[in-house]
Amino acid sequence: MNRRQFLATTAIVSAAAALPLRNVAIAAPQPATAAPPRRGPVPFNPASLRQMAKDLAQKPFTPPDQNLPATLKDIDYDGYRKIRSVPERALWRNEGLPFQIQMFHRGFMYSGRVDLYEVADGQASAILYSPDLFTFEDVKRPDPGSDLGFAGFRIHAPINRPDYYDEVGVFLGASYFRAVAKGETYGLSARGLAINTADPKGEEFPAFRAFWIEKPQKHATSIVVHALLDSKSAAAAYRFTIRPGEATIYDVEMSVYPRADIAEAGIAPMTSMFFFGPNDRAGVDDFRPAVHDSDGLAILNGRGETLWRPLTNPTDLQISSFFDTNPRSFGLIQRQRDFAAYQDLESSFQKRPSLRVEPIGDWGNGEVRLIEIPTREEVHDNIVAFWRPKDALKAKSEHNFTYRLHWGEGKPGAGLARFVKTMSGAAGEGRLFVLDIAGDKLKDVKADAVRGEVSANFGKIRNIVSQPNTETGGWRLSFNLDPEKAPVVELRAALFQNDQPLSEIWVYRWTP
């Protein structure tokens, strides 16, 4: 399964929730060998979910139920796409509520069982599986009495026009989830928790095991989803408050209970794709100027600095660490928003959302970590970013993180001009960098008072030129880098007027 197939699957394949046939509720997801679940609604609240996760972490890890008929477990991508929901059976379809829920069927790479519950008036009732909720075309239909559970779900709301429920968010696969803002299409993904990402010993992929979805009120503008995550190293409880709109906001409350010390934990992780762009076209033979879901990492650090790090598709795995205390925000941004930047009628990369994390409260010492993985195809997610706490998450303890996810265009604050395009090309034995900068901060500045500052930890910087870009109304900063045989060069640039910054800080890692 490649990345493009994953995106197509979650966008095309639909599944619907059952209209309740009977009330069944369980306090926790049940392993395949467990006794039958309790019947009847049971009380539910966030505190009980946190206790559930804490209790789960005291027990040995049990992998999720992977039991499926061979016709579903061994199905290929094209076969899985044929399993479609019956739209009329969406949860709350006929109740006139501002949200509807549709389910994903298990099968293909989504073989793990996920239990789903509806919460109303503080009581949780199971959403029941039935083959009648889906059409299967030529895929063998499961037996009528099957209790297969679900693979995940998606949320629909009238985000683009008042008379149509668009898909605005999806939870599907391990701990992955995605969202869109008004007028956007799916792109990068968020995750519940990352463990040992890019570790030579292998990454651990925690998975959501169950979700509790609160029934919204008639005029609600948000929907609340609770989740239980489990993994070999930890269990965790989540509360998502989701507000679709011009920017779609996820408020996340997260409590992690490690089974073992986790030295390489990734908090608020996100995963994206960067294949090539104006700064990195080595070996590319493609009619399109750029192919990526995100083109840079934006950071507003605890010192108040605004950093912009353009992404690359490196020759070798690259790990960059931006050490900080109490970061204000970070995220993977799709800054190029016009069709001309991509020229791709099918993929519409200009409509892919940015994702920015805003920590709530103090997160202490740690780093924003960026991982860039080499790829030769656009179908692979090769970019990962997250917050890595300085100290390990200790076993037998509780670790709480609260943050806000902004899905949208990702416009930064602080009023500083932005680096909107990074271009690079050969210049003798070195490299020429050309940086376009735009923003209201550059209006009415005196040209003779503007200067560009560029520095490098190795090599030499020459020919720094700052000038107005009359074609864009912004400014252009260019310079030559002579790496002097250095294997890696860290670059830093910004525009100033006298001693006052006009722009964010551009940071870049050059490798041969």
HELIX and SHEET records of a PDB file:
HELIX    1   1 ARG A    3  ILE A   12  1                                  10    
HELIX    2   2 PRO A   46  ALA A   57  1                                  12    
HELIX    3   3 ALA A   70  LYS A   73  1                                   4    
HELIX    4   4 TYR A   77  ARG A   81  1                                   5    
HELIX    5   5 PRO A   87  ARG A   89  5                                   3    
HELIX    6   6 PRO A  131  LEU A  133  5                                   3    
HELIX    7   7 PHE A  339  ALA A  341  5                                   3    
HELIX    8   8 PHE A  349  LYS A  351  5                                   3    
HELIX    9   9 ASP A  440  LEU A  442  5                                   3    
HELIX   10  10 ALA A  447  ALA A  449  5                                   3    
SHEET    1   A15 VAL A  42  PRO A  43  0                                        
SHEET    2   A15 GLN A 123  ALA A 126 -1                                        
SHEET    3   A15 ASP A 115  ALA A 120 -1                                        
SHEET    4   A15 ALA A 207  GLU A 214  1                                        
SHEET    5   A15 ILE A 223  ASP A 230 -1                                        
SHEET    6   A15 ALA A 234  ARG A 243 -1                                        
SHEET    7   A15 THR A 248  PRO A 258 -1                                        
SHEET    8   A15 HIS A 399  GLY A 408 -1                                        
SHEET    9   A15 SER A 354  ILE A 360 -1                                        
SHEET   10   A15 SER A 329  ILE A 333 -1                                        
SHEET   11   A15 GLY A 296  LEU A 300 -1                                        
SHEET   12   A15 THR A 306  PRO A 310 -1                                        
SHEET   13   A15 ILE A 505  TRP A 510  1                                        
SHEET   14   A15 VAL A 489  GLN A 497 -1                                        
SHEET   15   A15 VAL A 450  ALA A 456 -1                                        
SHEET    1   B15 VAL A  42  PRO A  43  0                                        
SHEET    2   B15 GLN A 123  ALA A 126 -1                                        
SHEET    3   B15 ASP A 115  ALA A 120 -1                                        
SHEET    4   B15 ALA A 207  GLU A 214  1                                        
SHEET    5   B15 ILE A 223  ASP A 230 -1                                        
SHEET    6   B15 ALA A 234  ARG A 243 -1                                        
SHEET    7   B15 THR A 248  PRO A 258 -1                                        
SHEET    8   B15 HIS A 399  GLY A 408 -1                                        
SHEET    9   B15 SER A 354  ILE A 360 -1                                        
SHEET   10   B15 SER A 329  ILE A 333 -1                                        
SHEET   11   B15 GLY A 296  LEU A 300 -1                                        
SHEET   12   B15 THR A 306  PRO A 310 -1                                        
SHEET   13   B15 ILE A 505  TRP A 510  1                                        
SHEET   14   B15 VAL A 489  GLN A 497 -1                                        
SHEET   15   B15 GLN A 500  PRO A 501 -1                                        
SHEET    1   C 2 ARG A  84  SER A  85  0                                        
SHEET    2   C 2 PHE A 134  THR A 135 -1                                        
SHEET    1   D 7 GLN A 100  PHE A 104  0                                        
SHEET    2   D 7 GLY A 152  ALA A 157 -1                                        
SHEET    3   D 7 ASP A 166  LEU A 172 -1                                        
SHEET    4   D 7 TYR A 176  ALA A 179 -1                                        
SHEET    5   D 7 SER A 189  ARG A 191 -1                                        
SHEET    6   D 7 ALA A 265  SER A 272 -1                                        
SHEET    7   D 7 ALA A 194  ILE A 195 -1                                        
SHEET    1   E 9 GLN A 100  PHE A 104  0                                        
SHEET    2   E 9 GLY A 152  ALA A 157 -1                                        
SHEET    3   E 9 ASP A 166  LEU A 172 -1                                        
SHEET    4   E 9 TYR A 176  ALA A 179 -1                                        
SHEET    5   E 9 SER A 189  ARG A 191 -1                                        
SHEET    6   E 9 ALA A 265  SER A 272 -1                                        
SHEET    7   E 9 ILE A 383  PRO A 389 -1                                        
SHEET    8   E 9 ASN A 365  GLU A 372 -1                                        
SHEET    9   E 9 GLN A 318  THR A 325 -1                                        
SHEET    1   F 2 PHE A 274  PHE A 276  0                                        
SHEET    2   F 2 VAL A 291  HIS A 292 -1                                        
SHEET    1   G 4 ARG A 418  ALA A 427  0                                        
SHEET    2   G 4 GLY A 430  ALA A 438 -1                                        
SHEET    3   G 4 GLY A 474  ASP A 482 -1                                        
SHEET    4   G 4 LYS A 460  ASN A 469 -1                                        
END                                                                             
